[in-house]
Amino acid sequence: MKRVGFIGEGESETIILNSDSFQDLLNRKNVESVGVFDAGGIDNLKNYNTKVDSFIKIFNDRKADKIFFLGDLDFEKCLVNQKNSFYRYDEKQVIVISVRAIEAWYLADSVTLSSIFKKKYIYSQPENTEDLPFEVLKKEFLQETGRGIGSKVRLSHYMIRNGFSIENAIQHKNCKSIQYFFIKLFTN
């Protein structure tokens, strides 16, 4: 069984990674999570940070085979530059950048959004939004349900409670960052 640790840029990433649906997916794919931590912001992934370093030590003590860092592209123009800006803590480190922001993965989950909006819903370009995906989701929720979504953390909890899953989102042909994450996680 492969053992992996996860460090998310913020709380939204850790909510996804700690979700029952994600943990079930890991179990079905013979992968064990040895922990999920919140880095407390992208700057803590880009620069040496003692808290993040302590997470790496915990993962090494737990014999992690890979350590995943999940961060957002936001308005950075180049994915490679964003990825290369992350501090290198360990040779087992795998950096996954969600294009624009982790909320693009929510936009890619047509199954869950269709259920929430009570109609067939597909957002064609979840990683190519004019505004950040969270802002797009705020507008979509207001238009489709007549109510807001609150904060990013509240949205994350709401999406998980209503069925968001990595497996749904990877089906979207225009969400390459989640597909990359899936491939890196489940292949050697």
C-alpha positions in Angstrom: 0.0 0.0 0.0 1.3 3.4 -1.0 1.5 6.0 1.9 0.9 9.7 1.1 0.8 12.9 3.1 -1.0 16.1 2.0 -0.3 19.8 2.7 -3.0 22.2 1.4 -2.5 25.9 0.8 -5.4 26.6 3.0 -8.5 25.2 4.7 -10.5 24.6 1.6 -7.9 22.1 0.3 -7.8 20.2 3.6 -11.6 20.0 3.7 -11.5 18.2 0.3 -8.6 15.9 1.3 -10.2 15.0 4.6 -13.6 14.3 3.1 -15.1 10.8 3.4 -15.4 10.5 -0.4 -11.7 11.3 -0.9 -10.6 9.0 1.8 -12.9 6.2 0.3 -11.2 6.8 -3.1 -7.8 6.4 -1.5 -8.8 3.2 0.2 -10.2 1.8 -3.1 -7.0 2.6 -4.9 -4.8 1.1 -2.2 -3.4 4.4 -1.0 -3.2 5.3 2.7 -3.3 8.9 3.9 -0.7 9.5 6.6 -2.1 13.0 7.3 -3.6 16.2 5.9 -2.3 19.6 7.0 -3.2 23.2 6.3 -0.1 25.3 5.4 -1.9 28.5 6.3 -1.5 30.3 3.0 0.5 30.0 -0.2 3.4 32.0 1.1 4.1 29.3 3.6 4.5 26.9 0.7 6.7 29.2 -1.3 9.1 30.1 1.5 10.7 28.0 4.2 8.2 27.7 7.0 8.9 25.9 10.3 5.3 24.7 10.6 5.4 23.1 7.1 8.8 21.7 7.9 7.3 20.0 11.0 4.6 18.5 8.8 7.3 17.0 6.5 9.0 15.5 9.5 5.7 13.9 10.6 5.2 12.5 7.2 8.7 11.1 7.1 8.2 9.5 10.6 5.0 8.0 9.2 7.0 6.6 6.2 5.2 8.6 3.5 6.1 7.5 0.0 4.9 10.8 -1.5 4.1 14.2 0.0 1.5 16.3 -2.0 1.5 20.1 -1.9 -1.8 21.6 -3.2 -1.8 25.3 -4.1 -3.6 27.7 -6.3 -2.4 29.4 -9.4 -4.6 32.5 -8.7 -3.6 35.2 -11.1 -0.1 34.0 -11.7 0.4 33.8 -15.5 2.6 30.7 -15.6 1.9 27.3 -14.0 5.5 26.3 -14.2 6.7 29.5 -12.5 4.1 29.0 -9.7 5.2 25.4 -9.2 8.9 26.3 -9.2 8.3 29.0 -6.6 7.4 26.4 -4.0 10.1 25.7 -1.4 11.6 22.2 -1.8 11.4 20.4 1.5 11.8 16.8 0.4 12.6 14.7 -2.6 9.2 12.9 -2.2 7.4 16.2 -2.7 4.8 16.4 -5.5 3.4 19.9 -6.2 -0.1 20.2 -7.7 -1.3 23.6 -8.7 -5.1 23.9 -9.1 -5.5 26.2 -12.1 -6.9 29.5 -10.9 -8.0 28.1 -7.5 -9.3 24.9 -5.9 -12.8 26.1 -6.4 -12.3 25.4 -10.1 -12.6 21.7 -9.1 -16.1 22.4 -7.7 -17.0 24.0 -11.1 -15.8 20.9 -12.8 -18.1 18.6 -10.7 -21.2 18.8 -13.0 -22.9 16.0 -11.2 -22.9 17.7 -7.8 -23.8 21.2 -9.2 -26.6 19.7 -11.3 -28.0 18.1 -8.1 -27.7 21.4 -6.2 -29.2 23.5 -8.9 -31.8 20.9 -9.7 -31.1 21.1 -13.5 -28.4 19.8 -15.8 -25.4 22.1 -15.2 -22.0 22.1 -17.0 -19.5 24.9 -16.6 -17.5 24.6 -19.8 -14.2 26.1 -18.7 -13.7 25.7 -14.9 -10.0 26.6 -15.1 -10.4 29.5 -17.5 -12.7 31.9 -15.6 -12.5 35.7 -15.9 -12.9 36.1 -12.1 -11.5 33.6 -9.6 -13.7 30.4 -9.5 -15.0 31.3 -6.0 -16.5 34.6 -7.4 -18.0 32.7 -10.4 -19.6 30.2 -7.9 -21.0 33.0 -5.8 -22.7 34.4 -8.9 -23.9 31.0 -10.1 -25.4 30.1 -6.7 -27.2 33.4 -6.4 -28.6 33.1 -9.9 -29.6 29.4 -9.6 -30.7 29.1 -5.9 -31.4 32.7 -4.9 -28.9 32.6 -2.0 -25.3 33.2 -1.4 -22.5 30.7 -0.5 -20.7 32.6 2.3 -17.0 32.1 2.6 -14.7 29.7 0.8 -14.6 27.4 3.8 -18.4 27.3 4.0 -18.6 26.6 0.3 -16.2 23.7 0.7 -18.2 22.2 3.5 -21.4 22.7 1.5 -20.0 21.1 -1.6 -18.7 18.1 0.3 -22.0 17.6 2.1 -23.8 17.7 -1.2 -21.7 15.1 -3.0 -18.6 16.8 -4.4 -16.0 14.2 -5.3 -12.6 14.1 -7.1 -14.0 11.3 -9.2 -16.9 13.5 -10.5 -14.6 16.4 -11.2 -12.0 14.4 -13.1 -14.6 13.5 -15.7 -14.6 17.2 -16.8 -12.5 17.4 -20.0 -11.4 21.0 -19.2 -10.1 20.6 -15.7 -6.6 19.4 -16.3 -5.2 20.2 -12.8 -7.5 17.7 -11.1 -6.6 15.1 -13.7 -2.9 15.7 -13.1 -3.5 15.3 -9.3 -5.3 12.0 -9.9 -2.5 10.7 -12.2 0.3 11.7 -9.8 -1.6 10.3 -6.8 -2.5 6.9 -8.3 0.5 6.1 -10.4 4.0 5.3 -9.3 
